[in-house]
Amino acid sequence: MNQTIKPVKSKAYQVCHPEKGKILVGLDNPAKIDEDALAIMEAARLWGVNWASIASECEVEYLSEAYTVTCRCGREFPSPSPSARRCPICEKNAARERRYINRITYKDRRVNAENN
């Protein structure tokens, strides 16, 4: 599936939590209600926790207008840059694969190599 980019239609926020880490969320907010609270709610939904339990510990930073980018897997995700390649879930899976591959030891097949 080819990567597609939709025009700017949302805003990108970075939500930081001391235990959960950082996450990028995009918001479509036509009502113009409290965008920080909506960003925390969206981050909590992605983390799989109740937003009320983490709202006081979160810091929200407005990044920019966001592009809606479609990943190779078919998920749409917000990105401040139209050159984003993978959604956060695919990026996490790729990092796990890289860690797994780096643990595999390879046998040296050169002629006079000492194999340990």
C-alpha positions in Angstrom: 0.0 0.0 0.0 1.4 3.4 -0.9 1.8 6.1 1.6 -0.7 8.9 1.2 -0.7 12.4 2.7 -3.9 14.3 3.3 -3.8 18.1 3.6 -3.4 19.8 6.9 -6.6 19.4 8.9 -5.5 18.9 12.5 -3.0 20.0 15.2 -0.2 17.9 16.6 0.5 17.8 20.3 3.1 16.0 22.3 1.9 14.6 25.6 4.5 13.8 28.2 4.0 11.6 31.2 6.7 10.7 33.7 5.9 6.9 33.7 4.3 6.5 30.2 6.8 8.5 28.2 6.0 10.8 25.3 3.4 10.3 22.6 2.4 12.4 19.5 -1.4 12.9 19.1 -3.4 14.8 16.5 -6.7 16.6 17.1 -9.5 17.7 15.0 -11.3 20.2 17.2 -14.0 22.2 15.4 -15.6 23.2 18.7 -12.4 24.8 20.0 -12.9 23.4 23.5 -9.9 22.8 25.8 -7.4 21.3 23.4 -4.9 20.3 26.2 -7.6 18.1 27.9 -8.5 16.5 24.5 -4.8 15.8 23.8 -4.5 14.1 27.3 -7.7 12.1 26.6 -6.4 10.9 23.3 -3.0 10.0 24.7 -4.7 8.1 27.6 -6.8 6.2 25.0 -3.6 5.2 23.1 -1.9 4.2 26.3 -4.9 2.2 27.5 -5.4 4.0 30.8 -8.1 6.2 32.3 -7.4 9.8 31.4 -8.5 11.2 34.8 -5.8 9.2 36.6 -3.0 10.7 34.6 -4.3 14.2 33.7 -2.6 16.0 36.5 0.8 14.5 35.8 0.8 15.1 32.0 2.5 18.0 30.2 1.1 19.0 26.8 3.1 20.8 24.2 1.6 22.2 20.9 3.9 21.3 18.0 2.3 22.5 14.8 -0.4 21.9 12.3 -0.5 18.2 11.5 -0.6 16.2 8.4 -2.7 13.0 8.3 -0.4 10.3 6.9 -1.4 6.8 6.0 1.1 4.1 7.0 1.9 1.1 4.9 -0.2 -1.0 7.3 -3.3 1.2 6.5 -3.4 3.2 9.8 -3.8 6.9 9.6 -1.8 8.9 12.1 -1.0 12.6 12.7 2.5 13.8 11.9 4.0 17.3 11.9 6.1 16.3 8.9 4.7 14.9 5.7 7.8 12.7 5.3 6.9 10.3 8.2 7.3 6.7 7.1 5.6 4.6 9.7 2.9 4.9 12.3 4.0 4.6 16.0 2.8 0.9 16.2 4.8 -0.1 13.1 7.8 1.8 14.4 7.7 -0.1 17.7 7.4 -3.4 15.9 10.4 -2.5 13.7 12.5 -1.5 16.8 11.6 -4.9 18.4 12.7 -6.7 15.2 16.0 -4.8 15.1 16.7 -5.7 18.7 16.0 -9.3 18.0 18.2 -9.4 14.9 21.0 -7.7 16.8 21.0 -10.5 19.4 21.6 -13.3 16.9 25.2 -14.2 16.6 26.5 -15.1 13.2 29.2 -17.6 12.4 32.2 -16.1 10.6 32.5 -18.0 7.3 35.9 -16.6 6.1 38.5 -19.2 5.3 41.0 -18.6 8.1 38.6 -17.1 10.6 38.5 -18.3 14.2 34.9 -19.0 15.2 34.2 -18.4 18.9 
